[in-house]
């Protein structure tokens, strides 16, 4: 086996992927040889360019759309499916052949993630791929791009840190790791994106970071990308006289991001054009969304500008006659973005959720409330006790606090390229803190909002080798299996279910939980399914603890898990008592095993990702 | 630099020196006359050296590629091909925004363009002998010897770097924008 030369960070994002690397040979304490990797990709039919980002889009072209020559990549491949910029461009004209947001589908509990279901809107004849295959195709492209630039150090032999949303559930993490393994990335570690953003901040601050945070600080990381919002809380503690970072809480998975904002602005303008009697076709709406993004960036970065013209070009070659012209005003942007996405709300505000119609169309479970500030309030409110058991935080966990009080904030994600949105979020948070008599949270200055996660991930690959501070934390949830409680059966009533804790909160990578004393029965040769639960707030539960009842906001039901006992040496149908053991692999995925009373063998329990819940 | 290919300035000095010597030195003038008369004869296979100034054909590929990018992002060809006299300035202005925004994006993405002269337009400047005559053009009262003193009327532009997308072998660059047929 060859020596590992690079630590490579891969940000496998909802809307784009970024790859960064640290050259381990060329780096020492004083000098870190790190940077973003260029990703060659098709930008037009037959045209290849190096870009720092690979748009996470997969296009399934019709045979008459592109000739093989038009799909030639620098490494001589002519893949049948197009990935990256060209996929994005072609998909904007022909959405029925475009796979987008594969990452959000990967953690969508309502669908079978291994089934070829994408693109959902595609007609019969369009070949479909599974969310897993789509993720694999992005990783395969990144791997080929790397190998093309580093023929002497293939990616399969490097240490790869792949980032996932902190809110990814165990099944989605496992699928991500599976996709990476399928394209041959064997030295793999998963890292939560908000942590990667903080690693990047440490990397950018250099030795100064120790002066910018203090013991007792609670850093809130707000990561608002193109498609998802992700929150994490990281506490600054002390261990053996040195500063230590502990990730104490992560938020729920929220499908809400910058793309929603551009779309909201486009709808504002569209309504305005409709008043003038102009109807837009879908192609023009696309152009409008693009124009709005541009206008938004100008309006949000130049306070003196009151309005920016937005022009919707005609589709035909008559540019002048067919072009629609309107403008986006400061007031409209403020109303749509500040009012819609960053409203000033109280700390007690919670996102509105309406019951979904029983028969929803197959689609992604987008956040129903667009107000980012309400989601943040809910997160901090739920995590009010997150630091209660942490050393050095006795004073800061105030008795009367209604939400957890962060002392510093790190923003990440393309949305915050607009300073007013960042300032607004900070102002709203500081308003909540002020109302409870707490000092305002400091802003941790970071740059590179688009590229920070990949660079931070590569840096993590470097510090894992014992060359810098690491964020501890382990799993951000405790996990439970559902067992039927032993009560006399009542006709017409399902036996109540109890939750048996099998994995405590904060399990570190490469460790396993003890065996619970309780046994469950597995039927030989038949799949046995268990309901599976997780809690991001029950930090004190031990393995073997049984919850008879719980509040719905406290424990969340995850996808079922299923175990099948091979029939070897046993009678099919025989019931074997087993105990369930949880472990966190070195990669960072949760692994569940069924351990029988006798014998050394154990069987892996699978996460059911078929979406039959 | 080899002696057989004297530079422009060397030749200029030589010409000026020769000019005076031909006027003042009769035997020298006679030799020059002889040399000039002989040239076509002597310039047989041995003296094929001084290459004839030649014009070269440029490959249209990059030009078409850039034009396609300008069309794709900024509707450049659409704009130029349209009859602007039929429209009001407001209409043209609206379309010009599309062209400006898109073409500017292309120019900034694929090329790095810098002014030739860093000075502000309108300032007086001095051009020392040996300035790059390709990058600075003299206009107006062009007489005398460098250093020249003059006013910077236009700063000029220079493409410092150009990086166009790589093209596949079979790619037809003559298609600037494919026709679009919606099914």
HADDOCK unambig.tbl for C-alpha pairs under 7 A between the chains (distance, minus, plus):
assign (segid A and resid 46 and name CA) (segid B and resid 167 and name CA) 5.44 0.50 0.50
assign (segid A and resid 46 and name CA) (segid B and resid 168 and name CA) 4.77 0.50 0.50
assign (segid A and resid 46 and name CA) (segid B and resid 171 and name CA) 5.62 0.50 0.50
assign (segid A and resid 47 and name CA) (segid B and resid 165 and name CA) 5.49 0.50 0.50
assign (segid A and resid 47 and name CA) (segid B and resid 166 and name CA) 5.44 0.50 0.50
assign (segid A and resid 47 and name CA) (segid B and resid 167 and name CA) 4.54 0.50 0.50
assign (segid A and resid 47 and name CA) (segid B and resid 168 and name CA) 6.30 0.50 0.50
assign (segid A and resid 48 and name CA) (segid B and resid 165 and name CA) 5.09 0.50 0.50
assign (segid A and resid 48 and name CA) (segid B and resid 166 and name CA) 4.92 0.50 0.50
assign (segid A and resid 48 and name CA) (segid B and resid 167 and name CA) 6.26 0.50 0.50
assign (segid A and resid 49 and name CA) (segid B and resid 165 and name CA) 4.75 0.50 0.50
assign (segid A and resid 49 and name CA) (segid B and resid 166 and name CA) 6.33 0.50 0.50
assign (segid A and resid 69 and name CA) (segid B and resid 168 and name CA) 6.11 0.50 0.50
assign (segid A and resid 69 and name CA) (segid B and resid 169 and name CA) 6.99 0.50 0.50
assign (segid A and resid 69 and name CA) (segid B and resid 170 and name CA) 5.78 0.50 0.50
assign (segid A and resid 69 and name CA) (segid B and resid 171 and name CA) 6.90 0.50 0.50
assign (segid A and resid 70 and name CA) (segid B and resid 168 and name CA) 6.54 0.50 0.50
assign (segid A and resid 70 and name CA) (segid B and resid 171 and name CA) 6.65 0.50 0.50
assign (segid A and resid 72 and name CA) (segid B and resid 168 and name CA) 6.08 0.50 0.50
assign (segid A and resid 311 and name CA) (segid B and resid 94 and name CA) 6.50 0.50 0.50
assign (segid A and resid 311 and name CA) (segid B and resid 98 and name CA) 6.77 0.50 0.50
assign (segid A and resid 317 and name CA) (segid B and resid 78 and name CA) 5.35 0.50 0.50
assign (segid A and resid 318 and name CA) (segid B and resid 78 and name CA) 6.52 0.50 0.50
assign (segid A and resid 318 and name CA) (segid B and resid 82 and name CA) 6.87 0.50 0.50
assign (segid A and resid 319 and name CA) (segid B and resid 78 and name CA) 6.13 0.50 0.50
assign (segid A and resid 319 and name CA) (segid B and resid 79 and name CA) 6.14 0.50 0.50
assign (segid A and resid 319 and name CA) (segid B and resid 95 and name CA) 6.30 0.50 0.50
assign (segid A and resid 320 and name CA) (segid B and resid 91 and name CA) 6.10 0.50 0.50
assign (segid A and resid 320 and name CA) (segid B and resid 92 and name CA) 5.81 0.50 0.50
assign (segid A and resid 320 and name CA) (segid B and resid 95 and name CA) 5.19 0.50 0.50
assign (segid A and resid 323 and name CA) (segid B and resid 95 and name CA) 6.41 0.50 0.50
assign (segid A and resid 325 and name CA) (segid B and resid 94 and name CA) 6.14 0.50 0.50
